[in-house]
């Protein structure tokens, strides 16, 4: 496949690029970074320097693409997410979405995988895992990606073959998982949680998430939504315990009041940390997708091994 990927230098995007290359696909990545461009070219990726919000060479490259995976989003990791930051994110996220979709070549495009997130569906509750038909009040980032997700139906009506993917908590040796769990535990420090909350997470290993995007390019049905999570939802405190066991370190937890979290991280991330994300992967599995790591219990050892190798290098 000839695949055009936005957000291909990020945590999930980088893994998606690597998996696509291993599967023998031709990959084009749009990036703003000259430094990242050199790294990608070294892997055999065709690189286009540019920005979705600016007219440029990316439009010509996009018009040649048979398949598209859209992962790009305004950067927020590491920031205190105030309402002002979140509203700016919403505006940028929506603009990226429509700019990309307005420039596709319908005569050539075969499938477009749009990557959103389960926060769009809202708090799932703590009973049975819910499916793609569930909808509550969006939580955390949900309200700020909702306009982008909601506009997709208008493009589907125009004939754009969009498949929307909703990953749960994508864990791996990079990004939030190592920073929130592995780094503190490895130093015999506690993992921080919210007092009075032990939400259900629906994780998926980053390798399986990347594989699922590529699977949906071929097997996903246009106009459909697919939740990308593994077989077994898990309480956040149990992730701490699993991580400590894999690291062979003490299982340390510390709980802080909600007001303190809101002050340090902002209201958006605090709200996200209080919501259950208890989702089912039944639709994805029924489509024929199989997992390398069907539970976080089966993936945690590999994640810790990869993380240790990176720390040592």
C-alpha positions, 0 to 999 in steps of 0.5 A: 500500500501507498500510505500517507501518514500525518503525526508520523513522528509522535509516540504512536505515529512513529511505531505505525511508520515502523510497522508499515515499513516492516509490512512492506508498504510505501510510506510518506510522512508529513512533518514540520521538523527537518531533524525528524525528516532526516531520521525518517529518510534513513528508514526509507520513508518519503518525507514531506516538510510542511504543516497541515494548516499551511499550503505546501508540497504536502497537498501534492503528496496527499493527492497521490495517496491511496491510503491515509492515516491521520494521527496529527494533533496540536502538541499538549504533552507535558503542559498544564491543560487549562481551558484556554489551552484546551480550546486552542487545541480544539480549534487546531484539531478541527482545522487540521481535520478539515484541511486534510480532508478538503485536500484528498483525491477521491479518485485515488483514495481507497481508505482513510483511517482517522484516529480519535480517542475513547474520551469522545464517548465519555465515562463508560461506567464500571459495569460491562465494557461498552461498544461503539454505539455507546455515547455519554457526555465526552470527558477529558479531551472528549469535548475538544475532539468532538467537533472534529469527529462529528464533522467526519459524517459530512465527508463520508456523505460526500464519498470519502471512505473514512474509518474512525479509530478510537484507541484506549490507553496506548501503552509502551516504552515511551510517553505517558506510560514510562513517565507515570509508571515506570520512571517513578517505580524504578526509583522506588518512588510512588505512582500518583493517583487521585484520592477516591478514584480507581478508574477502569482503563482499556489499554492497548499495546502500541505495537497492536495499536499500530497494527490495528490502524494498518488492518483497518486500512484494508479491512475496516468498513467505510463510515464505521467506527472501531474501538481499539483496546485489548481484551481485558480492562484493568483498574489503574491501581492494578497497572501500578502493581503490574509495573512494579512486579515487572520492574521488581520494585516495591508497589508504591502508590500515593493519592492526592486530592482532586483540587491539587491535581486540578491546580497542577495539571488543569481541569481537562486532565483531572477530569480524564483521570476520574472517568472510566474507560471500560470499552469492548474490542468485540467489533475489531476482533469480529473483523478478523484482527488478532493481537500480539498482546491481548492483555496488558499482563502479556505485554508489560514484560516486553515494555519494561525490557524495551524501556530498560534498553533505552535507559541503558543506551 
